[in-house]
Amino acid sequence: MTILPKELFSLEKTNQLQPVWFVGHGSPMNALADNPFTQHLNQLGKTVLEHNSPKAVLIVSAHWLTRGTFVQASSKPKIIYDFGGFPPALHHFHYPAVGDAEEANLLASQSAKIQATTEWGLDHGAWTVLCHLFPKAELPCFEVSIDYGKPLEYHVSLAQELQFLRERGVLILGSGNIVHNLRASMANLGNGREAFGYDWAQEFDVWSSQKIQDKDLSALINYEGAPGGKESVPTPDHYIPMLYSLALARKGEEVHYTYNELVYGGISMRCFEIK
């Protein structure tokens, strides 16, 4: 791994300030689907291309968990099929992504906590969403990993080191699920019980949506004491990307919910935009 010196990069603001998104990505099968959720993503992507003209996308995905924090700095990131038990069509699906090694290496050069690597690519937390947001793959994209050994406060703090990228035209996207209890949801897969939420999932969805609207990161960090918190977030991997997105909100910016649905009992598809 080589980190290029800071003086080789320009920190000039090269574009308008980009919004921040959080997407509840749900099942990998959404990559193949035409449904209200994927239609929402398609419209969201069209709108940002028309009005904001981002030059790249940075994704914080629930599916890249590491020791240490890394940024993917390949010019051609590979598509990672990090799942099993799905139809062959999903494993054969290809998203023709282009990376952004320049922005990735710039981020690594500016943060003592983040290291550049080319050993990853785009996992399904990234490409199953990007294929609907930007089906023509017109924007370069790169990922930042989640250091899974760190407390939630670490991720809130680290998000601030991504701020300058917004001013350089980089759209930042957190991809996970605020409510994500896969074990409790598995029994409902394929049995027709799709669009519903267990009582505890509904309670936590209401509580967390208000705390997100209020940008109350302290409360969200201490989610285990909230109604339905322990059941809704049995592990924090899908929850952490939301914290990155919310922590990037600046003074005066508002949270706008763009999509909301509870599926399979224990998975939230809630999405929001900050601008």
N, C-alpha and C positions, 0 to 999 in steps of 0.2 A: 504494500500500500504506500502510495506517495501523496503527501499533502503539499500542494503548491504554495509558495509564499504569498502572503496577503497582498504584497505590492503588485502582483500580476493581475489582480482583479480590480475592477471598478465597482465602487459602491454607489455609483450615481443612480438616482431615481430615474428609471427609464420608462415608466408607464404610470397610469393612474392607479391609485390604491385599489387593490383587489379585495373582493369579499372573501369570507371564510365560510366553508360549508361543513356540516356534519350530515352524513347519510347513514341511516340504518339499513345495512346491505342485505340482511336476511340470507335466504338460501342461494347457493351458487346457481341453481336452476333459473334464477331470474335473468341470467345472461341470455337464455334462450326464449324468455317469455315476452309476450306483449300483453301487459296488464296495467292497471292504473298506476302502480308504482313505477314501472319502467317508462310509461308515458310521461309521468311527472319528471323523471330524470332527463328524458329527451328534451322536454320543454325548458327545464332549468338550464341545460347546456346551450340550447339555442339562444336563450335570453342573455346569458353572460357573454357569449361570443359577439352578440350584436351590440351590447351596451358597455362592456368592460374591456373587451379585446385582451384577455390574458395572454401571456407569452409562454407559460408553462404551468404545470400542475404538480404540487407536492402532496403526497398522500401519507397520512399516518394510519396504518392499517392494523386491525386487531390480530392479523395473522402473521406478523413479523415480530416475533418475540425473541429477544437476545439478552446476553450479558454485556453490558455496555450499550451505547447508542451509536447507530451507524446510519449513514446515508448512502443510497444506491447511486453509484456514479458511472454507470455504463451508458454508452451511447445507444446501445440496442439491448434493452433489458429483456430477458427471456420471460415467457409466460409460464407461471408455475401453477400446476394443477394439484393443489395441496388439499385433496379430498379423496374420498373413495365411495363406492356404492352408487354412483350416478351413471346415467346412460352414456354410451360411447360418444354420442353427439356432443356432450359437454366437454369431454376430454379432447375432442378434435376441434373444438372452437378455438379460433385464433384471433387475437386482437393485435393488429400491426403497430404496436407501440414503438415510439422513438423516445430515447432517454434525453436527459439534459445534464451531461457531465460537467458543464461549466458551472451551472447553478449549484449542483451538488458539491463540487469541490470548493466553490466559494463558501457555502455554508460550513463545510468542515474547517475551512481556514479561519472562519470567524468565531467558531465555538470550540472551547477546550474540551467540551464533553462529547462532541460528535466526530466520528471517524468516517472517512470515505471508504467504500468497498465496492467491488464489482461482483461479489459472490452471491448476490441475491438477484431478484428481478421484480416482477409484478405478481403478487399472490392474488387469490380470488377476492380478497377484500378490496383490491384495487381494480383489476380488469373487468370483473363482472359489473362494476358500476360505471367505469369509464366507457365501456362499449355502448352504453345507452346515453351517457352525457355527451360524449364526443365520438359518435360512430365512425367518423372519417379519420380518427386518430390524428387530428390536425394540430394538437398541442403536445409538445414533449412532456414527459412525466417521470417522476422519480419518487422514491419512498424514503421515509425515515422510520427506523425501527423503534420498538418499545423496549426499554430496558426493564425487564420483568422483575428484576430483583430490587427495584427502587420503590419507595413509597409514593403515594399519589401526589404528595406535595412536590416531589421532584419533577414530575411531568408538567404540573402547572407552571413551575418556575422555568423549565426548559422551553416551554412554548414561547416565552418572551424572546428567546434567541432566534426564533423563526420570523419575528415581526418584520425585519428589514426586507425580507423577500416579498412581502405584499407590496411594498413601494417599488419594487423592481419588476412588477407585473406578474408575480407568481400567485396563482390561486391556491389556497391551502385547503385540503379536504381531509377531515377525519372520517374514517369508515369503520363502523362497528355496530353495536346495538345497545341502546340504553338498558332495556330489559332483555336479558339473554340467559334463559334457563333451558338449555337444550335437552337435558334429561327429562324435565317435566313436559316438554313439547313433543318428544319423539313419538309418543303413543298416538298423537293426533295427525301425524304425517300420513297422507294418503287415505284417510278415512272420512274425508269430507268435512271435518271440523277444522276449518282453516281460519276464518275471520272472527276470532273471539279471543278474550283474555281472561285468565283466571282472576279471582278477586284480588289476590296479592299483586298481580301484574298491573291491574287497573289502578290500584291504590298507589303503587310506586310510580306509575306513569303520570298520574295527576300530580303527585308530590314533586317529582323531578322536573316536570314541565314548568311548574311555577318557579322552582329554584333556578332553572336555566333562564327563564324569562327575567328573573331578578338579578341574574349573573352572580348568584350566591355560591361561589366556588367553595367556601368554607363548609357550607352545609352539604354540598355534593361530595366533597372529600369524605365526609363522615356519614355516608349513605346507609351504613349498616343499622343505624338507629331509626331510620325512616320507616314509615308503614310499607311493608312488603319488601324492604331493602335487601335483606339476606336471601330471600327466595329469588328476587329479580336479578341480583348480581352475585351468584354463587362464586364466581371468579371474576376478577376485574379486567380481563383481557379485552372484552368488547366494550367496556365502559370507559376505559382510558382514552380512546380517541376522541370521545365527546369532551373530555376535560381539556385536551389540547385545543380543540376548536373554540371552546368557550373562553379559555384563558387568552386567546388571541383577540378578543373583543377590546376595542379601544374606548376611551371615554367618549360618550355621545353616540356610540354605535348601538344599534338595537338588534335583538334576536327576533327573527321572523320564521315561524314554523311554516314549512313548505309542504309537508306530508305527514300524516299520522295514521297508524293502523297497528293494532295488536293482532298477531297471527299465531296459530297453533297453540294458543293458551299462554305461552311464556316468552314470546319474542316481539319486541317493539320495532316497527319500521319507521319510527319518528325521525324526521329530517328537519334541519333548520339552516338558516342562512344568517350571517352577521355582516352588516354593512352600514 
